[in-house]
Amino acid sequence: VFQRVSFNGGAVIGGESLLDTLGTASVTEMTLSGVGTVKDAASAQHLYDTLTSSASYQSAGCQTTSQSLLIKFSNGVTLQLAVSGEKVMACGTWACPDFFAVFTEAL
């Protein structure tokens, strides 16, 4: 198993996208703490595609936050990303307001 890691968000190599850091496995479920869980695999995959295609890199730094996004993949791996407002933190901070709008619609 390969786990990509970062220190204070500094693991993105120039020109990489969020998809480059998270990977392309099939998504089966997504949970946004304090908001809800999308358990339909097709909807969860659509959310993941929206997240990875619309995320815009903001900075290498990360913020302290108590909200998280859990992404469950079909291979059994679950990733936890920190969330602050309309940003996720995974190898840096990524703005993705489109994802959060679509997530609430999917509930």
Backbone as a chain_set.jsonl record, in Angstrom:
{"seq": "VFQRVSFNGGAVIGGESLLDTLGTASVTEMTLSGVGTVKDAASAQHLYDTLTSSASYQSAGCQTTSQSLLIKFSNGVTLQLAVSGEKVMACGTWACPDFFAVFTEAL", "coords": {"N": [[0.851, -1.174, 0.0], [0.589, 2.172, -0.851], [1.005, 5.276, 0.604], [0.494, 8.566, 0.232], [2.048, 11.331, 1.675], [2.124, 14.459, 3.45], [3.781, 17.359, 4.722], [2.623, 19.828, 6.649], [0.983, 20.459, 4.521], [2.731, 20.661, 2.372], [3.216, 18.974, -0.146], [2.571, 18.942, -2.76], [3.535, 18.763, -6.053], [4.634, 20.984, -8.532], [1.977, 21.92, -10.694], [0.262, 19.785, -10.181], [-2.96, 18.29, -9.59], [-5.865, 18.043, -7.423], [-6.908, 15.525, -7.847], [-4.608, 14.148, -8.628], [-3.339, 13.832, -6.183], [-5.177, 12.401, -4.643], [-6.1, 10.147, -6.077], [-7.669, 7.617, -8.27], [-9.547, 5.625, -7.636], [-12.739, 3.894, -7.394], [-15.488, 5.491, -5.823], [-17.553, 4.882, -3.014], [-19.024, 5.99, -0.954], [-19.626, 9.084, 0.788], [-19.005, 11.23, 3.516], [-19.758, 14.201, 5.098], [-18.906, 15.793, 7.877], [-21.239, 16.941, 10.274], [-23.04, 17.581, 8.327], [-23.977, 15.433, 6.613], [-24.406, 12.097, 5.102], [-23.709, 10.62, 2.004], [-24.762, 7.799, 0.61], [-25.331, 6.427, -1.7], [-23.652, 4.916, -4.284], [-23.284, 5.824, -6.956], [-24.0, 8.535, -6.769], [-22.117, 9.355, -4.867], [-19.759, 8.941, -6.323], [-20.138, 10.827, -8.338], [-20.012, 13.142, -6.788], [-17.345, 12.983, -5.941], [-16.032, 13.212, -8.399], [-16.802, 15.817, -9.028], [-15.573, 17.192, -6.921], [-12.797, 16.659, -7.379], [-12.448, 17.714, -9.937], [-13.156, 20.387, -9.777], [-11.691, 21.604, -7.793], [-9.53, 24.127, -6.659], [-6.229, 24.958, -6.236], [-5.014, 26.541, -3.346], [-3.077, 27.099, -1.278], [-0.043, 25.97, 0.388], [-0.321, 25.686, 3.067], [-2.243, 24.618, 5.967], [-5.297, 24.712, 7.867], [-6.524, 24.833, 11.258], [-9.24, 22.865, 12.125], [-12.498, 21.536, 12.87], [-14.133, 20.096, 11.285], [-14.722, 17.46, 8.917], [-14.183, 15.54, 5.888], [-15.077, 12.432, 4.844], [-14.065, 9.992, 2.622], [-15.032, 7.119, 1.128], [-13.672, 4.398, -0.521], [-14.04, 1.882, -3.106], [-12.126, -0.057, -2.81], [-11.825, -0.453, -0.147], [-10.42, 1.44, 1.302], [-10.541, 4.357, 3.316], [-10.464, 7.789, 3.17], [-9.648, 10.661, 5.057], [-10.289, 14.023, 5.008], [-9.518, 17.311, 6.029], [-11.843, 19.98, 6.58], [-12.747, 23.309, 5.943], [-14.937, 25.804, 5.878], [-15.564, 26.374, 2.536], [-13.46, 24.858, 1.673], [-11.089, 22.205, 1.282], [-8.569, 20.274, 2.883], [-5.864, 18.644, 1.792], [-2.854, 17.578, 1.162], [-2.21, 20.305, 0.967], [-4.244, 23.305, 0.722], [-7.384, 23.458, -0.772], [-9.743, 25.179, -2.666], [-13.152, 24.642, -3.231], [-15.96, 25.404, -3.937], [-18.081, 24.568, -5.613], [-18.306, 21.813, -5.184], [-19.314, 21.66, -2.532], [-21.825, 22.806, -2.815], [-23.057, 20.962, -4.538], [-22.91, 18.701, -2.927], [-24.73, 19.173, -0.79], [-27.09, 19.156, -2.245], [-27.213, 16.503, -2.98], [-27.969, 15.099, -0.749]], "CA": [[0.0, 0.0, 0.0], [1.318, 3.431, -0.912], [0.294, 6.4, 1.218], [1.147, 9.839, -0.014], [1.984, 12.146, 2.884], [2.608, 15.826, 3.319], [4.096, 18.05, 5.96], [2.006, 21.151, 6.599], [0.419, 20.679, 3.2], [3.749, 20.831, 1.345], [3.533, 17.757, -0.883], [2.121, 19.082, -4.136], [4.578, 19.093, -7.009], [4.07, 21.953, -9.47], [1.049, 21.509, -11.725], [-0.606, 18.672, -9.789], [-4.341, 18.587, -9.209], [-6.326, 17.281, -6.265], [-7.034, 14.139, -8.3], [-3.271, 13.559, -8.59], [-2.971, 13.487, -4.807], [-6.145, 11.486, -4.045], [-6.205, 8.915, -6.84], [-8.821, 7.427, -9.139], [-10.376, 4.468, -7.272], [-14.181, 4.145, -7.341], [-15.987, 5.962, -4.535], [-18.816, 4.247, -2.654], [-19.749, 6.771, 0.058], [-18.957, 10.284, 1.292], [-19.614, 11.82, 4.704], [-19.288, 15.517, 5.5], [-19.327, 15.89, 9.275], [-22.15, 18.024, 10.561], [-23.94, 17.807, 7.196], [-24.655, 14.187, 6.296], [-23.715, 11.041, 4.375], [-24.244, 10.185, 0.724], [-24.46, 6.374, 0.571], [-25.516, 5.917, -3.045], [-22.327, 4.897, -4.908], [-23.261, 6.678, -8.158], [-23.994, 9.928, -6.298], [-20.82, 9.592, -4.226], [-18.758, 9.056, -7.393], [-20.367, 12.134, -8.963], [-19.464, 14.139, -5.858], [-15.88, 12.886, -6.005], [-15.629, 13.788, -9.685], [-16.973, 17.262, -8.896], [-14.521, 17.662, -6.017], [-11.462, 16.611, -7.99], [-12.362, 18.532, -11.154], [-13.397, 21.816, -9.527], [-10.826, 22.118, -6.726], [-8.508, 25.087, -7.061], [-5.163, 25.007, -5.228], [-4.912, 27.842, -2.682], [-1.805, 27.29, -0.582], [0.543, 24.777, 0.989], [-0.69, 25.637, 4.475], [-3.51, 24.032, 6.398], [-5.904, 25.388, 9.006], [-7.111, 23.996, 12.29], [-10.683, 22.789, 11.915], [-13.105, 20.354, 13.487], [-14.993, 19.432, 10.306], [-13.967, 16.578, 8.031], [-14.83, 14.85, 4.788], [-14.635, 11.045, 4.709], [-14.302, 9.438, 1.288], [-14.853, 5.665, 1.152], [-13.405, 3.851, -1.845], [-14.456, 0.485, -3.292], [-11.028, -0.947, -2.418], [-11.81, -0.548, 1.307], [-9.698, 2.563, 1.901], [-11.295, 5.569, 3.634], [-9.61, 8.956, 3.362], [-10.231, 11.751, 5.825], [-9.763, 15.333, 4.664], [-10.012, 18.399, 6.874], [-12.718, 20.905, 5.857], [-12.952, 24.62, 6.562], [-15.754, 26.589, 4.946], [-15.684, 25.705, 1.237], [-12.114, 24.392, 1.331], [-10.618, 20.945, 1.843], [-7.129, 20.235, 3.057], [-5.25, 17.372, 1.43], [-1.635, 18.022, 0.466], [-2.444, 21.718, 0.721], [-5.62, 23.77, 0.847], [-8.038, 23.523, -2.078], [-11.078, 25.772, -2.672], [-14.051, 23.88, -4.115], [-17.347, 25.735, -3.588], [-19.029, 23.772, -6.408], [-18.477, 20.52, -4.52], [-20.165, 21.793, -1.346], [-23.186, 23.044, -3.298], [-23.569, 19.691, -5.066], [-23.047, 17.755, -1.81], [-25.993, 19.39, -0.075], [-28.163, 18.747, -3.146], [-27.211, 15.041, -3.069], [-28.518, 14.507, 0.484]], "C": [[0.89, 1.229, 0.0], [0.458, 4.527, -0.314], [1.081, 7.663, 0.949], [0.985, 10.697, 1.229], [2.479, 13.552, 2.578], [2.962, 16.351, 4.702], [3.59, 19.465, 5.825], [1.519, 21.476, 5.194], [1.429, 20.726, 2.076], [4.119, 19.541, 0.639], [3.092, 17.825, -2.331], [3.304, 19.52, -4.989], [3.934, 20.0, -8.051], [3.175, 21.356, -10.536], [0.144, 20.343, -11.361], [-1.999, 19.166, -9.42], [-4.694, 17.802, -7.953], [-6.473, 15.803, -6.63], [-5.685, 13.432, -8.289], [-2.889, 13.114, -7.185], [-3.912, 12.467, -4.178], [-6.281, 10.159, -4.781], [-7.539, 8.735, -7.525], [-9.672, 6.199, -8.811], [-11.851, 4.866, -7.227], [-14.613, 4.506, -5.926], [-17.349, 5.327, -4.267], [-19.652, 5.084, -1.692], [-18.93, 7.989, 0.435], [-19.739, 10.832, 2.476], [-18.957, 13.155, 4.996], [-19.809, 15.741, 6.912], [-20.171, 17.138, 9.496], [-23.157, 18.298, 9.454], [-24.698, 16.531, 6.852], [-23.788, 13.237, 5.496], [-24.452, 10.721, 3.087], [-23.806, 8.736, 0.549], [-24.656, 5.741, -0.806], [-24.189, 6.039, -3.796], [-22.246, 5.808, -6.13], [-23.221, 8.16, -7.772], [-22.663, 10.283, -5.658], [-19.718, 9.754, -5.275], [-18.894, 10.391, -8.105], [-19.802, 13.258, -8.087], [-17.938, 14.163, -5.914], [-15.367, 13.508, -7.305], [-15.743, 15.31, -9.658], [-15.868, 17.851, -8.032], [-13.178, 17.736, -6.73], [-11.347, 17.477, -9.239], [-12.511, 20.028, -10.881], [-12.473, 22.425, -8.477], [-9.717, 22.999, -7.294], [-7.486, 25.224, -5.931], [-5.026, 26.423, -4.675], [-3.547, 28.078, -2.055], [-1.303, 25.968, -0.033], [0.113, 24.616, 2.436], [-2.036, 24.992, 4.717], [-4.001, 24.786, 7.623], [-6.339, 24.371, 10.044], [-8.62, 24.039, 12.118], [-11.225, 21.536, 12.588], [-14.023, 19.617, 12.517], [-14.143, 18.576, 9.377], [-14.847, 16.01, 6.93], [-14.236, 13.456, 4.718], [-15.034, 10.557, 3.325], [-14.0, 7.955, 1.357], [-14.733, 5.158, -0.279], [-13.8, 2.382, -1.901], [-13.362, -0.508, -2.893], [-10.883, -1.06, -0.897], [-11.101, 0.584, 2.024], [-10.671, 3.711, 2.157], [-10.305, 6.69, 3.887], [-10.36, 9.997, 4.18], [-9.52, 13.033, 5.439], [-10.327, 16.348, 5.64], [-10.814, 19.355, 5.999], [-12.835, 22.197, 6.66], [-13.694, 25.495, 5.565], [-15.97, 25.814, 3.669], [-14.329, 25.241, 0.734], [-11.852, 23.043, 1.982], [-9.1, 21.02, 1.932], [-6.629, 18.816, 2.859], [-4.028, 17.711, 0.593], [-1.791, 19.47, 0.041], [-3.913, 22.052, 0.925], [-6.187, 24.024, -0.543], [-9.428, 24.128, -1.922], [-11.94, 24.991, -3.654], [-15.509, 24.15, -3.761], [-18.379, 24.925, -4.371], [-19.32, 22.439, -5.741], [-19.457, 20.64, -3.36], [-21.616, 22.078, -1.731], [-23.81, 21.753, -3.79], [-23.774, 18.675, -3.941], [-24.38, 17.942, -1.112], [-27.2, 19.0, -0.944], [-28.318, 17.221, -3.178], [-27.817, 14.37, -1.836], [-29.995, 14.229, 0.383]], "O": [[1.844, 1.308, 0.774], [-0.702, 4.682, -0.694], [2.219, 7.8, 1.399], [-0.112, 10.779, 1.782], [3.159, 13.792, 1.581], [2.491, 15.839, 5.718], [4.069, 20.223, 4.982], [1.626, 22.612, 4.732], [1.033, 20.823, 0.915], [5.238, 19.054, 0.808], [3.231, 16.842, -3.06], [3.98, 20.506, -4.693], [2.777, 19.785, -8.412], [3.557, 20.399, -11.209], [-0.682, 19.946, -12.183], [-2.184, 20.307, -8.996], [-3.901, 16.988, -7.48], [-6.192, 14.93, -5.809], [-5.614, 12.244, -7.975], [-2.185, 12.118, -7.022], [-3.507, 11.737, -3.273], [-6.556, 9.138, -4.15], [-8.434, 9.57, -7.398], [-10.46, 5.773, -9.655], [-12.174, 6.039, -7.042], [-14.161, 3.902, -4.954], [-18.193, 5.238, -5.159], [-20.868, 4.906, -1.621], [-17.699, 7.953, 0.412], [-20.968, 10.894, 2.451], [-17.736, 13.233, 5.128], [-21.016, 15.866, 7.12], [-19.874, 18.222, 8.993], [-24.033, 19.148, 9.611], [-25.928, 16.538, 6.803], [-22.614, 13.502, 5.237], [-25.674, 10.569, 3.082], [-22.62, 8.464, 0.363], [-24.188, 4.628, -1.044], [-23.656, 7.14, -3.932], [-21.241, 6.494, -6.321], [-22.492, 8.943, -8.38], [-22.135, 11.374, -5.872], [-18.844, 10.608, -5.131], [-17.892, 11.024, -8.441], [-19.194, 14.204, -8.588], [-17.322, 15.228, -5.932], [-14.381, 14.245, -7.3], [-14.886, 16.011, -10.197], [-15.292, 18.886, -8.37], [-12.502, 18.764, -6.687], [-10.251, 17.931, -9.569], [-12.042, 20.849, -11.67], [-12.473, 23.642, -8.291], [-9.063, 22.652, -8.277], [-7.842, 25.567, -4.804], [-4.933, 27.387, -5.434], [-2.93, 29.121, -2.267], [-2.031, 24.977, 0.01], [0.178, 23.512, 2.978], [-2.854, 24.839, 3.81], [-3.217, 25.421, 8.329], [-6.502, 23.189, 9.741], [-9.209, 25.112, 11.981], [-10.482, 20.588, 12.841], [-14.631, 18.613, 12.89], [-12.996, 18.912, 9.082], [-16.074, 16.001, 7.024], [-13.026, 13.304, 4.552], [-16.186, 10.689, 2.91], [-12.862, 7.559, 1.611], [-15.572, 5.446, -1.132], [-13.886, 1.716, -0.87], [-13.652, -1.682, -2.663], [-9.94, -1.681, -0.407], [-11.178, 0.675, 3.249], [-11.524, 4.007, 1.319], [-9.409, 6.559, 4.721], [-11.564, 10.185, 4.009], [-8.296, 13.124, 5.53], [-11.49, 16.255, 6.033], [-10.51, 19.525, 4.818], [-12.998, 22.182, 7.88], [-13.144, 25.88, 4.533], [-16.505, 24.706, 3.703], [-14.07, 25.228, -0.47], [-12.325, 22.767, 3.085], [-8.444, 21.726, 1.167], [-6.927, 17.914, 3.641], [-4.161, 18.094, -0.57], [-1.534, 19.819, -1.112], [-4.72, 21.185, 1.26], [-5.579, 24.698, -1.374], [-10.219, 23.635, -1.118], [-11.515, 24.708, -4.774], [-16.223, 23.242, -3.335], [-19.45, 24.625, -3.843], [-20.464, 21.986, -5.736], [-20.347, 19.801, -3.219], [-22.536, 21.636, -1.043], [-24.971, 21.474, -3.491], [-24.708, 17.875, -3.994], [-25.09, 16.967, -0.865], [-28.222, 18.56, -0.417], [-29.419, 16.708, -3.379], [-28.146, 13.185, -1.883], [-30.596, 13.734, 1.336]]}, "num_chains": 1, "name": "protein.A"}
